[in-house]
Amino acid sequence: MHMKKTNELKKLSLTELTKSLHEKRLSVRQFRFDITGSKVKNIKDGANMRKEVARILTEINKRHAN
């Protein structure tokens, strides 16, 4: 999984950010289901995905504030 840096998120349009947010939320949801089924080996992936969702939301909120 590729984590985007904050400066990479600034280059994206609002529609690209919302699309990315939707995809990340789906992957977090799938991760939760995989955890319960013991399919996941790396637990840190879940925290990294949640941080990525937070980064995207922060960028979206910054744009709405301006």
N, CA, C and O atoms as a Tripos MOL2 file, in Angstrom:
@<TRIPOS>MOLECULE
protein
  264   263    66     0     0
PROTEIN
NO_CHARGES

@<TRIPOS>ATOM
      1 N           0.8220   -1.1800    0.0000 N.3       1 MET1
      2 CA          0.0000    0.0000    0.0000 C.3       1 MET1
      3 C           0.8650    1.2430    0.0000 C.2       1 MET1
      4 O           1.8450    1.3520    0.7380 O.2       1 MET1
      5 N           0.4830    2.1470   -0.8260 N.am      2 HIS2
      6 CA          1.2580    3.3580   -0.9930 C.3       2 HIS2
      7 C           0.6110    4.4830   -0.2010 C.2       2 HIS2
      8 O          -0.5550    4.8170   -0.4130 O.2       2 HIS2
      9 N           1.3800    5.0630    0.7140 N.am      3 MET3
     10 CA          0.8820    6.1980    1.4790 C.3       3 MET3
     11 C           1.2530    7.4770    0.7580 C.2       3 MET3
     12 O           2.3890    7.6550    0.3200 O.2       3 MET3
     13 N           0.2770    8.3660    0.6410 N.am      4 LYS4
     14 CA          0.5370    9.6330   -0.0200 C.3       4 LYS4
     15 C           0.9940   10.6560    1.0010 C.2       4 LYS4
     16 O           0.4760   10.7230    2.1160 O.2       4 LYS4
     17 N           1.9550   11.4350    0.6070 N.am      5 LYS5
     18 CA          2.4470   12.5150    1.4510 C.3       5 LYS5
     19 C           1.4620   13.6680    1.3870 C.2       5 LYS5
     20 O           0.6350   13.7470    0.4780 O.2       5 LYS5
     21 N           1.5570   14.5500    2.3510 N.am      6 THR6
     22 CA          0.6560   15.6870    2.4150 C.3       6 THR6
     23 C           0.7870   16.5740    1.1870 C.2       6 THR6
     24 O          -0.2180   17.0630    0.6700 O.2       6 THR6
     25 N           2.0150   16.7900    0.7110 N.am      7 ASN7
     26 CA          2.1830   17.6430   -0.4640 C.3       7 ASN7
     27 C           1.6250   16.9950   -1.7280 C.2       7 ASN7
     28 O           1.2390   17.7000   -2.6590 O.2       7 ASN7
     29 N           1.5750   15.6620   -1.7750 N.am      8 GLU8
     30 CA          0.9600   14.9820   -2.9120 C.3       8 GLU8
     31 C          -0.5460   15.1620   -2.8750 C.2       8 GLU8
     32 O          -1.1840   15.2690   -3.9230 O.2       8 GLU8
     33 N          -1.1230   15.1980   -1.6770 N.am      9 LEU9
     34 CA         -2.5590   15.3870   -1.5420 C.3       9 LEU9
     35 C          -2.9750   16.7920   -1.9480 C.2       9 LEU9
     36 O          -4.0740   16.9930   -2.4640 O.2       9 LEU9
     37 N          -2.0990   17.7650   -1.7160 N.am     10 LYS10
     38 CA         -2.4140   19.1500   -2.0750 C.3      10 LYS10
     39 C          -2.5460   19.3210   -3.5760 C.2      10 LYS10
     40 O          -3.2450   20.2250   -4.0330 O.2      10 LYS10
     41 N          -1.8900   18.4730   -4.3490 N.am     11 LYS11
     42 CA         -1.9210   18.5770   -5.8040 C.3      11 LYS11
     43 C          -3.2040   18.0020   -6.4000 C.2      11 LYS11
     44 O          -3.5350   18.2990   -7.5480 O.2      11 LYS11
     45 N          -3.9260   17.1850   -5.6400 N.am     12 LEU12
     46 CA         -5.1270   16.5410   -6.1550 C.3      12 LEU12
     47 C          -6.3180   17.4880   -6.1190 C.2      12 LEU12
     48 O          -6.3760   18.3980   -5.2930 O.2      12 LEU12
     49 N          -7.2640   17.2640   -7.0210 N.am     13 SER13
     50 CA         -8.4890   18.0640   -7.0180 C.3      13 SER13
     51 C          -9.4200   17.5370   -5.9270 C.2      13 SER13
     52 O          -9.1830   16.4790   -5.3450 O.2      13 SER13
     53 N         -10.4650   18.2850   -5.6670 N.am     14 LEU14
     54 CA        -11.4140   17.8880   -4.6220 C.3      14 LEU14
     55 C         -12.1220   16.5830   -4.9740 C.2      14 LEU14
     56 O         -12.3620   15.7540   -4.0960 O.2      14 LEU14
     57 N         -12.4530   16.3950   -6.2360 N.am     15 THR15
     58 CA        -13.1150   15.1550   -6.6380 C.3      15 THR15
     59 C         -12.1640   13.9590   -6.5130 C.2      15 THR15
     60 O         -12.5820   12.8630   -6.1400 O.2      15 THR15
     61 N         -10.8910   14.1780   -6.8240 N.am     16 GLU16
     62 CA         -9.9110   13.1010   -6.6590 C.3      16 GLU16
     63 C          -9.7240   12.7610   -5.1900 C.2      16 GLU16
     64 O          -9.5460   11.5960   -4.8330 O.2      16 GLU16
     65 N          -9.7640   13.7850   -4.3370 N.am     17 LEU17
     66 CA         -9.6370   13.5450   -2.8990 C.3      17 LEU17
     67 C         -10.8170   12.7470   -2.3620 C.2      17 LEU17
     68 O         -10.6340   11.8140   -1.5810 O.2      17 LEU17
     69 N         -12.0190   13.1080   -2.7760 N.am     18 THR18
     70 CA        -13.1950   12.3770   -2.2820 C.3      18 THR18
     71 C         -13.2050   10.9420   -2.8000 C.2      18 THR18
     72 O         -13.6220   10.0260   -2.0920 O.2      18 THR18
     73 N         -12.7450   10.7460   -4.0360 N.am     19 LYS19
     74 CA        -12.6560    9.3850   -4.5790 C.3      19 LYS19
     75 C         -11.6290    8.5710   -3.7880 C.2      19 LYS19
     76 O         -11.8730    7.4160   -3.4420 O.2      19 LYS19
     77 N         -10.4900    9.1850   -3.5110 N.am     20 SER20
     78 CA         -9.4480    8.5210   -2.7410 C.3      20 SER20
     79 C          -9.9260    8.2060   -1.3170 C.2      20 SER20
     80 O          -9.6260    7.1450   -0.7710 O.2      20 SER20
     81 N         -10.6680    9.1390   -0.7340 N.am     21 LEU21
     82 CA        -11.2170    8.9370    0.6050 C.3      21 LEU21
     83 C         -12.1550    7.7410    0.6190 C.2      21 LEU21
     84 O         -12.0960    6.9090    1.5250 O.2      21 LEU21
     85 N         -13.0120    7.6560   -0.3770 N.am     22 HIS22
     86 CA        -13.9510    6.5310   -0.4670 C.3      22 HIS22
     87 C         -13.2000    5.2000   -0.5810 C.2      22 HIS22
     88 O         -13.5530    4.2250    0.0830 O.2      22 HIS22
     89 N         -12.1670    5.1650   -1.4220 N.am     23 GLU23
     90 CA        -11.3820    3.9430   -1.6070 C.3      23 GLU23
     91 C         -10.6690    3.5430   -0.3160 C.2      23 GLU23
     92 O         -10.6380    2.3660    0.0430 O.2      23 GLU23
     93 N         -10.0980    4.5270    0.3770 N.am     24 LYS24
     94 CA         -9.3780    4.2330    1.6220 C.3      24 LYS24
     95 C         -10.3260    3.7250    2.6950 C.2      24 LYS24
     96 O          -9.9860    2.8050    3.4390 O.2      24 LYS24
     97 N         -11.5210    4.3210    2.7820 N.am     25 ARG25
     98 CA        -12.4990    3.8680    3.7690 C.3      25 ARG25
     99 C         -12.9420    2.4410    3.4870 C.2      25 ARG25
    100 O         -13.1400    1.6580    4.4160 O.2      25 ARG25
    101 N         -13.0980    2.0970    2.2150 N.am     26 LEU26
    102 CA        -13.4380    0.7230    1.8570 C.3      26 LEU26
    103 C         -12.3150   -0.2360    2.2370 C.2      26 LEU26
    104 O         -12.5720   -1.3450    2.7060 O.2      26 LEU26
    105 N         -11.0730    0.1890    2.0350 N.am     27 SER27
    106 CA         -9.9500   -0.6830    2.3740 C.3      27 SER27
    107 C          -9.8160   -0.8520    3.8930 C.2      27 SER27
    108 O          -9.4250   -1.9210    4.3630 O.2      27 SER27
    109 N         -10.1360    0.1880    4.6550 N.am     28 VAL28
    110 CA        -10.1230    0.0640    6.1200 C.3      28 VAL28
    111 C         -11.2080   -0.9140    6.5580 C.2      28 VAL28
    112 O         -10.9960   -1.7450    7.4410 O.2      28 VAL28
    113 N         -12.3680   -0.8000    5.9290 N.am     29 ARG29
    114 CA        -13.4740   -1.7050    6.2610 C.3      29 ARG29
    115 C         -13.0900   -3.1530    5.9470 C.2      29 ARG29
    116 O         -13.3210   -4.0500    6.7580 O.2      29 ARG29
    117 N         -12.5080   -3.3740    4.7740 N.am     30 GLN30
    118 CA        -12.0820   -4.7210    4.3910 C.3      30 GLN30
    119 C         -11.0030   -5.2370    5.3320 C.2      30 GLN30
    120 O         -10.9740   -6.4220    5.6630 O.2      30 GLN30
    121 N         -10.1260   -4.3540    5.7580 N.am     31 PHE31
    122 CA         -9.0630   -4.7310    6.6920 C.3      31 PHE31
    123 C          -9.6610   -5.2500    7.9940 C.2      31 PHE31
    124 O          -9.1920   -6.2430    8.5490 O.2      31 PHE31
    125 N         -10.6990   -4.5720    8.4780 N.am     32 ARG32
    126 CA        -11.3530   -5.0050    9.7260 C.3      32 ARG32
    127 C         -11.9370   -6.3960    9.5910 C.2      32 ARG32
    128 O         -11.8280   -7.2100   10.5080 O.2      32 ARG32
    129 N         -12.5630   -6.6780    8.4430 N.am     33 PHE33
    130 CA        -13.1210   -8.0100    8.2230 C.3      33 PHE33
    131 C         -12.0210   -9.0540    8.1140 C.2      33 PHE33
    132 O         -12.1710  -10.1750    8.6010 O.2      33 PHE33
    133 N         -10.9200   -8.6890    7.4790 N.am     34 ASP34
    134 CA         -9.8080   -9.6310    7.3350 C.3      34 ASP34
    135 C          -9.1400   -9.9160    8.6780 C.2      34 ASP34
    136 O          -8.6520  -11.0240    8.9040 O.2      34 ASP34
    137 N          -9.1160   -8.9300    9.5660 N.am     35 ILE35
    138 CA         -8.5430   -9.1270   10.9040 C.3      35 ILE35
    139 C          -9.3200  -10.1960   11.6570 C.2      35 ILE35
    140 O          -8.7350  -11.0830   12.2800 O.2      35 ILE35
    141 N         -10.6540  -10.1010   11.5930 N.am     36 THR36
    142 CA        -11.4620  -11.0670   12.3330 C.3      36 THR36
    143 C         -11.3220  -12.4670   11.7520 C.2      36 THR36
    144 O         -11.4800  -13.4540   12.4710 O.2      36 THR36
    145 N         -11.0290  -12.5610   10.4630 N.am     37 GLY37
    146 CA        -10.8460  -13.8560    9.8270 C.3      37 GLY37
    147 C          -9.4120  -14.3320    9.8670 C.2      37 GLY37
    148 O          -9.0870  -15.3630    9.2770 O.2      37 GLY37
    149 N          -8.5460  -13.6010   10.5510 N.am     38 SER38
    150 CA         -7.1180  -13.9320   10.6880 C.3      38 SER38
    151 C          -6.4070  -14.0320    9.3470 C.2      38 SER38
    152 O          -5.5070  -14.8550    9.1810 O.2      38 SER38
    153 N          -6.8060  -13.1940    8.3830 N.am     39 LYS39
    154 CA         -6.1540  -13.2040    7.0770 C.3      39 LYS39
    155 C          -4.9890  -12.2220    7.0210 C.2      39 LYS39
    156 O          -4.1330  -12.3290    6.1440 O.2      39 LYS39
    157 N          -4.9500  -11.2700    7.9470 N.am     40 VAL40
    158 CA         -3.9640  -10.2000    7.9030 C.3      40 VAL40
    159 C          -2.7410  -10.5820    8.7260 C.2      40 VAL40
    160 O          -2.8570  -11.0770    9.8470 O.2      40 VAL40
    161 N          -1.5730  -10.3440    8.1520 N.am     41 LYS41
    162 CA         -0.3270  -10.6290    8.8590 C.3      41 LYS41
    163 C           0.2660   -9.3650    9.4700 C.2      41 LYS41
    164 O           0.8610   -9.4180   10.5460 O.2      41 LYS41
    165 N           0.1090   -8.2260    8.7920 N.am     42 ASN42
    166 CA          0.7120   -6.9850    9.2590 C.3      42 ASN42
    167 C          -0.3740   -6.0840    9.8650 C.2      42 ASN42
    168 O          -1.1830   -5.5030    9.1420 O.2      42 ASN42
    169 N          -0.3790   -5.9780   11.1730 N.am     43 ILE43
    170 CA         -1.3900   -5.2070   11.8800 C.3      43 ILE43
    171 C          -1.2000   -3.7060   11.6720 C.2      43 ILE43
    172 O          -2.1660   -2.9460   11.7440 O.2      43 ILE43
    173 N           0.0200   -3.2770   11.4180 N.am     44 LYS44
    174 CA          0.2940   -1.8490   11.2510 C.3      44 LYS44
    175 C          -0.3840   -1.2600   10.0160 C.2      44 LYS44
    176 O          -0.5880   -0.0480    9.9440 O.2      44 LYS44
    177 N          -0.7300   -2.0930    9.0550 N.am     45 ASP45
    178 CA         -1.4070   -1.5990    7.8570 C.3      45 ASP45
    179 C          -2.7040   -0.8870    8.2080 C.2      45 ASP45
    180 O          -3.0500    0.1130    7.5790 O.2      45 ASP45
    181 N          -3.4190   -1.3840    9.1950 N.am     46 GLY46
    182 CA         -4.6760   -0.7600    9.6010 C.3      46 GLY46
    183 C          -4.4710    0.6440   10.1270 C.2      46 GLY46
    184 O          -5.2290    1.5510    9.7840 O.2      46 GLY46
    185 N          -3.4680    0.8330   10.9450 N.am     47 ALA47
    186 CA         -3.1720    2.1640   11.4770 C.3      47 ALA47
    187 C          -2.7290    3.0990   10.3640 C.2      47 ALA47
    188 O          -3.1020    4.2720   10.3490 O.2      47 ALA47
    189 N          -1.9410    2.5880    9.4400 N.am     48 ASN48
    190 CA         -1.4880    3.4140    8.3220 C.3      48 ASN48
    191 C          -2.6480    3.8400    7.4260 C.2      48 ASN48
    192 O          -2.6700    4.9680    6.9340 O.2      48 ASN48
    193 N          -3.6090    2.9470    7.2140 N.am     49 MET49
    194 CA         -4.7750    3.2840    6.4030 C.3      49 MET49
    195 C          -5.6230    4.3460    7.0900 C.2      49 MET49
    196 O          -6.1070    5.2740    6.4420 O.2      49 MET49
    197 N          -5.8020    4.2100    8.3980 N.am     50 ARG50
    198 CA         -6.5940    5.2090    9.1360 C.3      50 ARG50
    199 C          -5.9050    6.5690    9.1210 C.2      50 ARG50
    200 O          -6.5700    7.6020    9.0420 O.2      50 ARG50
    201 N          -4.5840    6.5740    9.1960 N.am     51 LYS51
    202 CA         -3.8410    7.8420    9.1250 C.3      51 LYS51
    203 C          -3.9970    8.4800    7.7500 C.2      51 LYS51
    204 O          -4.1110    9.7000    7.6370 O.2      51 LYS51
    205 N          -4.0020    7.6640    6.7180 N.am     52 GLU52
    206 CA         -4.1900    8.1820    5.3640 C.3      52 GLU52
    207 C          -5.5810    8.7990    5.2110 C.2      52 GLU52
    208 O          -5.7270    9.8460    4.5790 O.2      52 GLU52
    209 N          -6.5920    8.1640    5.7800 N.am     53 VAL53
    210 CA         -7.9420    8.7210    5.7610 C.3      53 VAL53
    211 C          -7.9490   10.0680    6.4770 C.2      53 VAL53
    212 O          -8.5760   11.0150    6.0040 O.2      53 VAL53
    213 N          -7.2680   10.1620    7.5980 N.am     54 ALA54
    214 CA         -7.2030   11.4140    8.3580 C.3      54 ALA54
    215 C          -6.4940   12.5030    7.5490 C.2      54 ALA54
    216 O          -6.9050   13.6630    7.5820 O.2      54 ALA54
    217 N          -5.4450   12.1420    6.8320 N.am     55 ARG55
    218 CA         -4.7340   13.1300    6.0110 C.3      55 ARG55
    219 C          -5.6430   13.6840    4.9020 C.2      55 ARG55
    220 O          -5.6560   14.8840    4.6280 O.2      55 ARG55
    221 N          -6.3910   12.7830    4.2830 N.am     56 ILE56
    222 CA         -7.2910   13.2080    3.2150 C.3      56 ILE56
    223 C          -8.3850   14.1100    3.7720 C.2      56 ILE56
    224 O          -8.7000   15.1430    3.1820 O.2      56 ILE56
    225 N          -8.9620   13.7250    4.9000 N.am     57 LEU57
    226 CA        -10.0080   14.5400    5.5150 C.3      57 LEU57
    227 C          -9.4790   15.9060    5.9240 C.2      57 LEU57
    228 O         -10.1810   16.9080    5.7900 O.2      57 LEU57
    229 N          -8.2630   15.9540    6.4150 N.am     58 THR58
    230 CA         -7.6540   17.2260    6.8020 C.3      58 THR58
    231 C          -7.5150   18.1380    5.5880 C.2      58 THR58
    232 O          -7.8160   19.3300    5.6650 O.2      58 THR58
    233 N          -7.0660   17.5860    4.4820 N.am     59 GLU59
    234 CA         -6.9080   18.3920    3.2670 C.3      59 GLU59
    235 C          -8.2610   18.8810    2.7530 C.2      59 GLU59
    236 O          -8.3820   20.0270    2.3200 O.2      59 GLU59
    237 N          -9.2690   18.0260    2.7980 N.am     60 ILE60
    238 CA        -10.6110   18.4260    2.3510 C.3      60 ILE60
    239 C         -11.1350   19.5500    3.2550 C.2      60 ILE60
    240 O         -11.6810   20.5390    2.7650 O.2      60 ILE60
    241 N         -10.9700   19.3990    4.5560 N.am     61 ASN61
    242 CA        -11.4440   20.4220    5.4950 C.3      61 ASN61
    243 C         -10.6930   21.7410    5.3240 C.2      61 ASN61
    244 O         -11.2900   22.8070    5.4750 O.2      61 ASN61
    245 N          -9.4090   21.6950    5.0160 N.am     62 LYS62
    246 CA         -8.6490   22.9110    4.7580 C.3      62 LYS62
    247 C          -9.2190   23.6690    3.5650 C.2      62 LYS62
    248 O          -9.3140   24.8960    3.5810 O.2      62 LYS62
    249 N          -9.5940   22.9290    2.5420 N.am     63 ARG63
    250 CA        -10.1290   23.5500    1.3330 C.3      63 ARG63
    251 C         -11.5020   24.1530    1.5700 C.2      63 ARG63
    252 O         -11.8360   25.1890    0.9950 O.2      63 ARG63
    253 N         -12.2980   23.5130    2.4110 N.am     64 HIS64
    254 CA        -13.6320   24.0610    2.7220 C.3      64 HIS64
    255 C         -13.5290   25.2900    3.6010 C.2      64 HIS64
    256 O         -14.4060   26.1530    3.5510 O.2      64 HIS64
    257 N         -12.4900   25.3950    4.3990 N.am     65 ALA65
    258 CA        -12.3170   26.5370    5.2900 C.3      65 ALA65
    259 C         -11.9020   27.7800    4.5080 C.2      65 ALA65
    260 O         -12.1770   28.9020    4.9320 O.2      65 ALA65
    261 N         -11.2450   27.5860    3.3780 N.am     66 ASN66
    262 CA        -10.7640   28.7460    2.5830 C.3      66 ASN66
    263 C         -11.8000   29.2650    1.6650 C.2      66 ASN66
    264 O         -11.5540   30.2270    0.9370 O.2      66 ASN66
@<TRIPOS>BOND
     1     1     2 1
     2     2     3 1
     3     3     4 2
     4     3     5 am
     5     5     6 1
     6     6     7 1
     7     7     8 2
     8     7     9 am
     9     9    10 1
    10    10    11 1
    11    11    12 2
    12    11    13 am
    13    13    14 1
    14    14    15 1
    15    15    16 2
    16    15    17 am
    17    17    18 1
    18    18    19 1
    19    19    20 2
    20    19    21 am
    21    21    22 1
    22    22    23 1
    23    23    24 2
    24    23    25 am
    25    25    26 1
    26    26    27 1
    27    27    28 2
    28    27    29 am
    29    29    30 1
    30    30    31 1
    31    31    32 2
    32    31    33 am
    33    33    34 1
    34    34    35 1
    35    35    36 2
    36    35    37 am
    37    37    38 1
    38    38    39 1
    39    39    40 2
    40    39    41 am
    41    41    42 1
    42    42    43 1
    43    43    44 2
    44    43    45 am
    45    45    46 1
    46    46    47 1
    47    47    48 2
    48    47    49 am
    49    49    50 1
    50    50    51 1
    51    51    52 2
    52    51    53 am
    53    53    54 1
    54    54    55 1
    55    55    56 2
    56    55    57 am
    57    57    58 1
    58    58    59 1
    59    59    60 2
    60    59    61 am
    61    61    62 1
    62    62    63 1
    63    63    64 2
    64    63    65 am
    65    65    66 1
    66    66    67 1
    67    67    68 2
    68    67    69 am
    69    69    70 1
    70    70    71 1
    71    71    72 2
    72    71    73 am
    73    73    74 1
    74    74    75 1
    75    75    76 2
    76    75    77 am
    77    77    78 1
    78    78    79 1
    79    79    80 2
    80    79    81 am
    81    81    82 1
    82    82    83 1
    83    83    84 2
    84    83    85 am
    85    85    86 1
    86    86    87 1
    87    87    88 2
    88    87    89 am
    89    89    90 1
    90    90    91 1
    91    91    92 2
    92    91    93 am
    93    93    94 1
    94    94    95 1
    95    95    96 2
    96    95    97 am
    97    97    98 1
    98    98    99 1
    99    99   100 2
   100    99   101 am
   101   101   102 1
   102   102   103 1
   103   103   104 2
   104   103   105 am
   105   105   106 1
   106   106   107 1
   107   107   108 2
   108   107   109 am
   109   109   110 1
   110   110   111 1
   111   111   112 2
   112   111   113 am
   113   113   114 1
   114   114   115 1
   115   115   116 2
   116   115   117 am
   117   117   118 1
   118   118   119 1
   119   119   120 2
   120   119   121 am
   121   121   122 1
   122   122   123 1
   123   123   124 2
   124   123   125 am
   125   125   126 1
   126   126   127 1
   127   127   128 2
   128   127   129 am
   129   129   130 1
   130   130   131 1
   131   131   132 2
   132   131   133 am
   133   133   134 1
   134   134   135 1
   135   135   136 2
   136   135   137 am
   137   137   138 1
   138   138   139 1
   139   139   140 2
   140   139   141 am
   141   141   142 1
   142   142   143 1
   143   143   144 2
   144   143   145 am
   145   145   146 1
   146   146   147 1
   147   147   148 2
   148   147   149 am
   149   149   150 1
   150   150   151 1
   151   151   152 2
   152   151   153 am
   153   153   154 1
   154   154   155 1
   155   155   156 2
   156   155   157 am
   157   157   158 1
   158   158   159 1
   159   159   160 2
   160   159   161 am
   161   161   162 1
   162   162   163 1
   163   163   164 2
   164   163   165 am
   165   165   166 1
   166   166   167 1
   167   167   168 2
   168   167   169 am
   169   169   170 1
   170   170   171 1
   171   171   172 2
   172   171   173 am
   173   173   174 1
   174   174   175 1
   175   175   176 2
   176   175   177 am
   177   177   178 1
   178   178   179 1
   179   179   180 2
   180   179   181 am
   181   181   182 1
   182   182   183 1
   183   183   184 2
   184   183   185 am
   185   185   186 1
   186   186   187 1
   187   187   188 2
   188   187   189 am
   189   189   190 1
   190   190   191 1
   191   191   192 2
   192   191   193 am
   193   193   194 1
   194   194   195 1
   195   195   196 2
   196   195   197 am
   197   197   198 1
   198   198   199 1
   199   199   200 2
   200   199   201 am
   201   201   202 1
   202   202   203 1
   203   203   204 2
   204   203   205 am
   205   205   206 1
   206   206   207 1
   207   207   208 2
   208   207   209 am
   209   209   210 1
   210   210   211 1
   211   211   212 2
   212   211   213 am
   213   213   214 1
   214   214   215 1
   215   215   216 2
   216   215   217 am
   217   217   218 1
   218   218   219 1
   219   219   220 2
   220   219   221 am
   221   221   222 1
   222   222   223 1
   223   223   224 2
   224   223   225 am
   225   225   226 1
   226   226   227 1
   227   227   228 2
   228   227   229 am
   229   229   230 1
   230   230   231 1
   231   231   232 2
   232   231   233 am
   233   233   234 1
   234   234   235 1
   235   235   236 2
   236   235   237 am
   237   237   238 1
   238   238   239 1
   239   239   240 2
   240   239   241 am
   241   241   242 1
   242   242   243 1
   243   243   244 2
   244   243   245 am
   245   245   246 1
   246   246   247 1
   247   247   248 2
   248   247   249 am
   249   249   250 1
   250   250   251 1
   251   251   252 2
   252   251   253 am
   253   253   254 1
   254   254   255 1
   255   255   256 2
   256   255   257 am
   257   257   258 1
   258   258   259 1
   259   259   260 2
   260   259   261 am
   261   261   262 1
   262   262   263 1
   263   263   264 2
@<TRIPOS>SUBSTRUCTURE
     1 MET1         2 RESIDUE 1 A MET
     2 HIS2         6 RESIDUE 1 A HIS
     3 MET3        10 RESIDUE 1 A MET
     4 LYS4        14 RESIDUE 1 A LYS
     5 LYS5        18 RESIDUE 1 A LYS
     6 THR6        22 RESIDUE 1 A THR
     7 ASN7        26 RESIDUE 1 A ASN
     8 GLU8        30 RESIDUE 1 A GLU
     9 LEU9        34 RESIDUE 1 A LEU
    10 LYS10       38 RESIDUE 1 A LYS
    11 LYS11       42 RESIDUE 1 A LYS
    12 LEU12       46 RESIDUE 1 A LEU
    13 SER13       50 RESIDUE 1 A SER
    14 LEU14       54 RESIDUE 1 A LEU
    15 THR15       58 RESIDUE 1 A THR
    16 GLU16       62 RESIDUE 1 A GLU
    17 LEU17       66 RESIDUE 1 A LEU
    18 THR18       70 RESIDUE 1 A THR
    19 LYS19       74 RESIDUE 1 A LYS
    20 SER20       78 RESIDUE 1 A SER
    21 LEU21       82 RESIDUE 1 A LEU
    22 HIS22       86 RESIDUE 1 A HIS
    23 GLU23       90 RESIDUE 1 A GLU
    24 LYS24       94 RESIDUE 1 A LYS
    25 ARG25       98 RESIDUE 1 A ARG
    26 LEU26      102 RESIDUE 1 A LEU
    27 SER27      106 RESIDUE 1 A SER
    28 VAL28      110 RESIDUE 1 A VAL
    29 ARG29      114 RESIDUE 1 A ARG
    30 GLN30      118 RESIDUE 1 A GLN
    31 PHE31      122 RESIDUE 1 A PHE
    32 ARG32      126 RESIDUE 1 A ARG
    33 PHE33      130 RESIDUE 1 A PHE
    34 ASP34      134 RESIDUE 1 A ASP
    35 ILE35      138 RESIDUE 1 A ILE
    36 THR36      142 RESIDUE 1 A THR
    37 GLY37      146 RESIDUE 1 A GLY
    38 SER38      150 RESIDUE 1 A SER
    39 LYS39      154 RESIDUE 1 A LYS
    40 VAL40      158 RESIDUE 1 A VAL
    41 LYS41      162 RESIDUE 1 A LYS
    42 ASN42      166 RESIDUE 1 A ASN
    43 ILE43      170 RESIDUE 1 A ILE
    44 LYS44      174 RESIDUE 1 A LYS
    45 ASP45      178 RESIDUE 1 A ASP
    46 GLY46      182 RESIDUE 1 A GLY
    47 ALA47      186 RESIDUE 1 A ALA
    48 ASN48      190 RESIDUE 1 A ASN
    49 MET49      194 RESIDUE 1 A MET
    50 ARG50      198 RESIDUE 1 A ARG
    51 LYS51      202 RESIDUE 1 A LYS
    52 GLU52      206 RESIDUE 1 A GLU
    53 VAL53      210 RESIDUE 1 A VAL
    54 ALA54      214 RESIDUE 1 A ALA
    55 ARG55      218 RESIDUE 1 A ARG
    56 ILE56      222 RESIDUE 1 A ILE
    57 LEU57      226 RESIDUE 1 A LEU
    58 THR58      230 RESIDUE 1 A THR
    59 GLU59      234 RESIDUE 1 A GLU
    60 ILE60      238 RESIDUE 1 A ILE
    61 ASN61      242 RESIDUE 1 A ASN
    62 LYS62      246 RESIDUE 1 A LYS
    63 ARG63      250 RESIDUE 1 A ARG
    64 HIS64      254 RESIDUE 1 A HIS
    65 ALA65      258 RESIDUE 1 A ALA
    66 ASN66      262 RESIDUE 1 A ASN
